[in-house]
């Protein structure tokens, strides 16, 4: 590890393991509006540390309804502890503020171990275990456990498998390599319950399909970019939640001859979440960062107060301009 890496608090798997072993209490937090990578990674690490005799508090301010099929999900807390943990471990977050204001305020009062796979990670931790080439944070958690010789139980394996499956679209993305598939195979050997993972990832509700009908009615394909949007009132009409539309962007991304997808969702009145997906040759991560957001090269997002139809037009133009310069 270079001197610059050490100055930035970068650590390897073994050092991260020693840091966690040195603590009596560990709080594990993941980003707001989580998916199975964030929740699965948190649960896998939390279960492993509990097996090592650590006091563990697993925190996510929003929770994830579809993750109720994952072993240990009942351990996820939406409230913070009254004690200050020895280590505040943040997983799957490029920036500290993504865990929420209250979580960030507690984190800076103690030692932060940042475990992440985003290239845009701000290295906000006291210690940073960042593997930007990892297709899922779950891959990093697996290697952390394996390289430190920590036991991988059936429940831990199931959570890691869910984390990897979600962030690779069930192993369909171009980020999947032989290493990813080898790890998945090993997780199955450890007893990962693939059926429980699929129930979580393919989770649906009646309200989801009611919301989906509105989403589908607004699809437009502009020069190979599929787009759609939903307003807050669309969710309220059918009592839907943000979780219900989590995979909507992947649906339009899969349309034949589509090279990119944009989904705009109104989270609060006048505040919109823009999610983007793209083919390997398009870098939507760059576009997201221009608007103060972040993510990966082919999966990124940001928040804006620009009206859906206007921001869609802007982003489509940026994608097409980017293609011209390739």
KAHU-V181820 format. One record per residue. SS is DSSP state (H for helix, E for strand, C for the rest). PHI is phi in degrees with one decimal (* if undefined). D_LAST is the distance of its C-alpha to the last C-alpha in Angstrom with 2 decimals. Layout:
SS:PHI:D_LAST
SS:PHI:D_LAST
This chain:
C:*:33.58
C:-74.0:32.77
H:-64.5:34.77
H:-63.0:31.82
H:-61.7:31.54
H:-64.9:35.28
H:-64.4:35.17
C:-85.4:32.67
C:76.0:35.07
E:-69.6:32.97
C:-132.1:35.17
C:-96.3:34.99
H:-62.1:36.47
H:-66.2:39.94
H:-66.7:40.14
H:-60.3:38.97
H:-62.5:41.70
H:-64.5:44.30
H:-63.0:43.41
H:-68.1:43.94
H:-67.4:47.11
C:-75.3:48.53
C:-92.9:48.56
C:-90.4:51.30
E:-128.6:49.30
E:-134.3:45.60
E:-101.0:43.86
E:-113.3:40.61
E:-123.4:38.39
E:-133.5:35.14
C:-70.4:32.96
C:-63.1:34.23
C:56.4:33.28
C:-73.4:33.03
C:-124.7:31.97
H:-66.3:33.38
H:-66.3:31.34
H:-64.3:32.88
H:-71.3:36.33
H:-61.9:36.46
H:-64.6:35.45
H:-62.2:38.05
H:-66.0:40.76
H:-61.2:40.18
H:-66.7:40.43
H:-62.4:43.32
H:-64.3:45.29
H:-64.1:44.81
H:-69.7:46.09
H:-62.4:49.01
H:-64.1:49.95
C:-91.6:50.12
C:88.0:52.57
C:-85.6:50.34
E:-83.2:50.86
E:-121.9:47.61
E:-126.0:46.49
E:-102.3:43.34
E:-120.2:41.99
C:-148.8:39.56
C:-63.2:40.34
C:-108.1:39.27
C:71.5:39.88
C:-147.9:38.42
H:-56.5:40.76
H:-67.5:39.01
H:-83.4:39.45
H:-63.9:43.23
H:-82.9:43.20
C:-81.8:41.98
C:-63.3:44.87
C:90.7:45.91
H:-58.7:44.16
H:-63.6:47.45
H:-80.5:46.91
E:-68.8:44.06
E:-110.6:45.54
C:-95.6:44.42
C:-116.6:46.70
C:-93.7:46.69
C:-75.1:49.64
C:-80.7:52.34
C:-89.4:52.10
C:-96.5:49.48
C:-69.7:47.89
C:-64.7:47.78
E:-128.4:44.08
E:-105.7:41.68
E:-98.0:38.90
E:-106.8:35.71
E:-115.8:33.48
C:62.5:29.97
C:-131.9:29.49
C:-77.6:26.85
C:-134.2:29.32
H:-65.4:33.11
H:-65.9:33.53
H:-70.9:32.06
H:-86.9:35.43
C:105.4:37.18
H:-60.2:39.21
H:-66.0:42.42
H:-63.4:40.84
H:-64.4:39.00
H:-64.6:42.30
H:-74.9:44.06
H:-57.7:41.36
C:-72.0:41.56
C:-90.0:45.30
C:-144.7:44.92
E:-85.0:42.77
E:-104.6:39.28
E:-108.4:37.58
E:-99.6:33.94
E:-115.7:32.51
E:-154.4:28.89
C:-127.1:25.60
C:-85.0:23.19
C:-65.8:20.79
C:-89.4:21.66
C:-54.6:25.37
C:-86.4:27.41
C:51.1:29.89
C:-79.3:32.68
C:-78.7:35.15
C:-60.7:38.05
E:-129.3:36.62
E:-129.4:33.08
E:-105.1:32.24
E:-116.4:28.46
C:-124.3:26.55
C:-65.3:22.91
C:-85.8:22.08
C:-70.1:24.90
C:-69.5:23.90
C:-157.2:26.94
H:-64.1:29.46
H:-59.2:32.03
H:-62.0:30.82
H:-65.4:31.67
H:-62.2:35.03
H:-59.0:35.82
H:-67.0:35.21
H:-60.8:37.16
H:-67.7:40.10
H:-64.6:39.95
H:-69.1:39.65
C:-98.8:42.54
C:71.2:44.69
C:-85.7:45.04
C:-65.2:46.28
C:-105.9:43.88
C:-82.9:46.07
H:-59.5:45.46
H:-66.7:44.69
H:-64.5:42.24
H:-61.2:40.50
H:-63.2:40.27
H:-67.5:38.62
H:-66.5:36.05
H:-59.7:35.29
H:-62.4:34.81
H:-60.0:32.45
H:-68.9:30.21
H:-60.4:30.49
H:-66.2:29.48
H:-78.5:26.34
C:-115.0:25.11
C:51.9:26.14
C:58.0:29.01
C:69.2:27.04
C:-102.2:24.45
C:-74.9:21.26
C:-69.0:18.96
C:-72.5:20.31
C:-72.9:23.62
C:-128.3:24.65
H:-62.5:28.03
H:-62.7:29.21
H:-59.4:28.73
H:-68.8:30.68
H:-64.9:33.32
H:-65.2:33.90
H:-59.6:34.24
H:-62.3:36.75
H:-64.5:38.70
H:-63.7:38.85
H:-63.9:40.43
H:-62.9:42.90
C:-74.9:43.76
C:107.0:44.65
C:-51.0:41.66
C:-89.2:42.70
H:-61.4:39.75
H:-61.9:41.62
H:-64.3:41.92
H:-63.8:38.22
H:-65.7:37.40
H:-62.9:39.99
H:-72.6:38.26
H:-71.7:34.67
C:-95.3:35.79
C:-60.5:38.26
C:-140.2:38.99
C:-129.2:41.57
H:-60.6:43.09
H:-64.2:41.76
H:-61.8:38.21
H:-71.3:38.50
H:-65.4:40.03
H:-68.3:37.11
H:-60.7:34.66
H:-62.2:36.21
H:-70.0:35.30
H:-58.1:31.75
H:-67.0:31.30
H:-67.9:32.91
C:-106.0:30.16
C:-64.7:27.13
E:-133.1:24.72
E:-116.5:21.59
E:-113.9:19.24
C:50.1:16.43
C:85.3:16.32
E:-110.7:16.95
E:-85.5:20.55
E:-135.9:22.53
E:-164.7:26.13
E:-154.2:28.40
E:-138.4:31.90
C:-94.9:34.42
H:-57.2:36.98
H:-67.2:39.71
H:-64.8:38.10
H:-68.5:38.67
H:-64.7:42.13
H:-59.8:43.28
C:-114.9:43.05
C:58.4:43.68
C:-87.5:40.24
C:-118.7:38.51
H:-60.3:34.93
H:-57.7:35.34
H:-64.2:35.89
H:-106.0:32.37
C:-57.1:30.64
C:-102.3:29.06
H:-61.9:28.48
H:-64.5:24.73
H:-68.3:24.63
H:-65.4:26.56
H:-76.5:24.12
H:-65.5:21.20
C:-87.6:23.02
C:-65.1:23.24
C:-56.0:22.22
C:69.3:18.82
C:-90.0:17.87
C:-105.5:14.48
E:-161.0:15.49
E:-141.7:18.85
E:-132.6:20.52
E:-125.7:24.22
E:-111.1:26.19
E:-124.4:29.64
E:-84.2:32.37
E:-87.2:34.04
E:-131.3:36.46
C:-55.5:37.47
C:84.3:34.61
E:-113.5:32.44
E:-117.4:29.48
E:-99.7:27.48
E:-104.7:23.88
E:-109.3:22.52
E:-132.6:18.99
E:-134.2:17.74
E:-156.5:14.48
C:-66.0:13.09
C:-55.0:11.95
C:-80.8:8.14
C:-106.8:8.86
C:-106.4:10.65
H:-77.9:13.64
H:-62.3:15.56
H:-62.3:14.00
H:-63.9:15.03
H:-58.7:18.40
H:-66.7:19.13
H:-63.5:18.68
C:-102.1:21.58
C:86.5:23.61
C:-102.4:22.88
E:-174.1:21.35
E:133.5:20.78
C:-105.7:18.36
C:-58.2:14.62
C:-112.8:15.31
E:-154.4:18.66
E:-152.4:19.52
E:-166.0:21.73
E:-160.9:23.60
E:-105.1:26.76
E:-154.9:27.16
C:-109.2:29.93
C:-75.5:27.80
C:-57.5:29.02
H:-48.5:27.18
H:-65.0:26.28
H:-72.6:25.02
H:-69.4:22.90
H:-61.5:21.45
H:-61.4:20.48
H:-63.6:18.91
H:-67.8:16.85
H:-58.6:15.74
H:-62.3:14.60
H:-66.7:12.68
H:-64.6:10.89
H:-66.8:10.17
H:-65.2:9.14
H:-62.6:6.65
H:-62.2:5.25
H:-61.4:5.66
C:-93.2:3.80
C:-77.9:0.00
